[in-house]
Amino acid sequence: MAQIFDKEGNQIPVTLIEAGPCEVLQIKKKEKDGYEAVQIGFERLKEKKITKTKKKKPYKYLREFRVENSEINNYKIGQKIDVSIFKEGELISVSGISKGKGFAGGVKRWGFAGRPATHGTKHEERTIGSVGSSTPAHVVKGRKMPGRAGGKRVTIKNLEIVKIDKEKNLLAIKGAVPGTKGTLLEIKSSK
């Protein structure tokens, strides 16, 4: 994350994202593949890292996104997709894998209140309390319990693009995005 200042001198917290260039590698059509999608590659591998299986698509990341029948003609194999498809002030949705926090108790993972800390409480204060009643005679499926927190796919909607640097393929997005530094993100228009 970083910060930039607007014309009035107000500080805006931004996340800098390298967005592309991505290359269109394959166009999937309904007749042949059963659905319509465009496959893109990001971060081209160095020559000595390319194995025999990666010769056709020498990219570190391969992703595909679905498109409508009318939009499939907008893409050609070998076409480059970069930050020029976005505009400053546009609202976008950003998806990625959130930070993994390891094993966490109910207070941290779900925001439970815990037990009283004073007035004769002799047990742990950060436990989750009762997990079931006598009628089903077992813990109901889906009960919020301690376990692994984070590490899941998260989408944050309506983030604003504050600034675009076309030479370096950088987007300055207002606010935070999911994941750690270097996480692969999916950026879509919020329309």
Secondary structure, DSSP 8 states (H G I E B T S, - for coil): -EEEE-TT--EEEEEEEE---EEEEEEE-HHHHSS-EEEEEEEE--GGG--GGGSSS-EEEEEEEE--TTTGGG--TT-EE-GGG--TT-EEEEEEE----EEE-HHHHH------SSSS--S-TT-------TTT-S--TT---SEEES-SEEEEEEEEEEEEETTTTEEEEES--SSSTT---EEEE--
